[in-house]
């Protein structure tokens, strides 16, 4: 019985520590991007950072086909405490579209033009 209590307490402690570590690292990513570049152009969708990829060579060379509407920006000029659909520069109401056959790129509609945003992968 005593061994069972120790195992349960250890498991719960590890779960809390791992959960806190995962949450805090996820929330620190937008802050660290802004620390490197205070003018960074990105938004958050499904707890993932998508950064402006307008000038990335390999993205310019591939054909991007607009898919379904994913959502729209709900808050702009955000500099901390990021939540889904918050953006650093995109205007409130900006529409975000899926790209067919590309999971790591989305299209943002700006003034009748589509701008690619790339899923930001840390590492």
C-alpha positions in Angstrom: 0.0 0.0 0.0 2.8 2.4 0.9 4.6 1.6 -2.4 1.4 2.4 -4.3 1.1 5.8 -2.7 4.7 6.6 -3.6 4.1 5.5 -7.2 0.9 7.6 -7.4 2.6 10.7 -5.9 5.6 10.4 -8.2 3.4 10.0 -11.2 1.2 13.0 -10.3 4.3 15.1 -9.6 5.9 14.2 -13.0 2.6 14.9 -14.8 2.4 18.4 -13.3 6.0 19.2 -14.1 5.8 17.9 -17.7 2.5 19.7 -18.3 3.9 23.0 -17.0 7.1 22.6 -19.0 5.1 21.9 -22.2 2.7 24.9 -21.7 5.3 27.4 -20.8 7.6 26.5 -23.7 4.7 26.8 -26.1 3.8 30.2 -24.7 7.4 31.5 -24.8 7.8 31.0 -28.6 6.0 34.1 -29.8 7.8 36.2 -27.1 11.2 34.8 -28.2 10.4 35.6 -31.9 9.5 39.2 -30.9 12.6 39.5 -28.8 14.7 38.7 -31.9 12.7 40.9 -34.2 10.3 43.4 -32.8 8.7 43.9 -36.2 8.0 40.2 -36.8 4.8 39.5 -38.7 3.0 36.4 -37.4 -0.2 35.1 -36.0 -1.3 32.1 -33.8 -3.6 29.4 -35.1 -4.2 26.1 -33.1 -1.4 27.2 -30.7 1.1 27.3 -33.6 3.0 30.3 -34.8 2.6 31.1 -38.6 5.1 33.7 -39.8 5.1 35.8 -43.0 6.9 33.8 -45.8 6.4 36.3 -48.6 10.1 36.5 -49.3 11.2 32.9 -48.9 12.6 31.6 -52.1 11.4 28.1 -52.1 7.9 29.2 -51.2 7.9 31.7 -54.1 8.7 28.8 -56.5 5.9 26.5 -55.6 2.2 26.8 -56.7 0.0 27.4 -53.7 -3.7 26.6 -54.3 -6.2 28.2 -51.9 -8.3 25.8 -50.0 -11.0 26.2 -47.3 -11.4 29.2 -45.0 -9.7 28.3 -41.6 -10.6 31.4 -39.7 -9.9 35.1 -39.2 -7.7 37.3 -37.1 -9.6 38.5 -33.9 -7.0 40.7 -32.3 -4.1 42.7 -33.8 -0.9 44.5 -32.6 -0.5 41.8 -29.9 2.9 41.8 -28.2 2.4 39.3 -25.3 -0.1 36.8 -23.9 -0.8 35.4 -27.4 -4.0 33.4 -28.0 -5.3 31.7 -31.1 -6.1 34.2 -34.0 -4.0 36.9 -32.4 -1.6 38.7 -34.8 1.3 41.1 -34.5 0.6 43.0 -37.7 -2.4 41.6 -39.6 -5.6 43.6 -39.2 -8.6 42.3 -37.3 -10.9 40.3 -39.6 -8.1 39.2 -42.0 -9.1 35.9 -43.5 -6.8 32.8 -43.3 -7.1 30.0 -45.8 -5.8 26.4 -46.0 -3.3 25.6 -48.8 -4.2 22.4 -50.7 -1.6 19.7 -50.3 0.5 21.9 -47.9 0.1 21.4 -44.1 2.8 23.8 -43.2 1.7 26.9 -45.2 -1.5 28.9 -45.1 -2.7 31.9 -47.2 -3.6 35.2 -45.8 -5.9 37.4 -47.9 -4.7 41.1 -47.9 -6.2 43.6 -50.3 -7.2 41.0 -52.9 -3.8 39.4 -52.7 -2.8 36.1 -51.0 0.3 36.1 -48.8 1.9 32.8 -47.7 2.5 32.3 -44.0 4.7 29.4 -42.9 4.3 27.2 -39.8 7.2 28.2 -37.5 9.2 25.3 -36.3 11.5 25.9 -33.4 15.0 24.3 -33.5 
